[in-house]
Amino acid sequence: FDPTIFIFDAYPGGIGFSDLLYERHGELLASARSLIAHCACGHGCPTCVGPVLEVGTMAKEVARAMLDWMVAP
């Protein structure tokens, strides 16, 4: 049950972003952090952390805290 970030690719077989995402993981995490921070929803939504009924009402707060810890200098 380690904290995990999943990135879904809807293209069959994937589109080959793994190497690029590994190289630019700092930018990816910062972008995710910004998306969650600027999303107008209250507790999470499909745009930022997933549907509240699936992830719980604390999902947005927890995701922001995790990303703050991961992106912190």
C-alpha positions in Angstrom: 0.0 0.0 0.0 2.8 2.4 -0.9 1.6 5.8 -2.3 1.5 5.5 -6.0 0.8 7.7 -9.0 -0.7 6.1 -12.0 -0.4 7.6 -15.5 -2.9 6.1 -17.9 -2.3 5.9 -21.6 -5.4 5.0 -23.6 -3.5 4.1 -26.7 -3.3 0.3 -27.2 0.3 -0.7 -26.6 1.2 2.7 -25.2 2.8 5.6 -27.1 6.3 5.3 -25.7 6.5 8.1 -23.1 8.1 6.1 -20.4 11.7 7.2 -21.0 10.6 10.9 -21.4 8.5 10.8 -18.2 11.4 9.3 -16.3 13.7 12.0 -17.5 11.3 14.8 -16.8 9.6 13.4 -13.6 10.2 16.7 -11.7 8.2 18.6 -14.3 5.5 16.0 -14.3 5.1 16.1 -10.5 5.2 19.9 -10.5 2.5 20.0 -13.2 0.3 17.5 -11.2 0.8 19.6 -8.1 -0.3 22.8 -10.0 -3.3 21.1 -11.6 -4.6 19.9 -8.2 -3.8 23.3 -6.5 -5.7 25.3 -9.2 -8.7 22.9 -9.6 -11.8 24.7 -8.4 -13.4 21.6 -6.9 -13.7 21.2 -3.1 -12.5 17.6 -2.4 -11.4 16.1 -5.6 -12.9 15.4 -9.0 -12.1 13.3 -12.1 -10.0 16.2 -13.4 -7.6 16.4 -10.5 -7.5 13.3 -8.3 -10.4 11.1 -9.3 -14.1 10.8 -8.5 -14.7 11.6 -4.8 -16.8 8.4 -4.4 -13.8 6.3 -5.4 -10.9 8.2 -3.7 -12.6 9.7 -0.7 -13.2 13.3 0.5 -9.6 13.7 1.7 -8.0 12.7 -1.6 -7.3 16.2 -2.9 -5.7 17.3 0.4 -3.6 14.1 0.7 -2.5 14.3 -3.0 -1.4 17.9 -2.5 0.5 16.9 0.6 2.2 14.0 -1.1 3.2 16.1 -4.1 4.4 18.9 -1.8 6.7 16.4 -0.1 7.9 14.9 -3.4 8.5 18.2 -5.2 10.0 20.1 -2.2 13.7 21.1 -2.6 
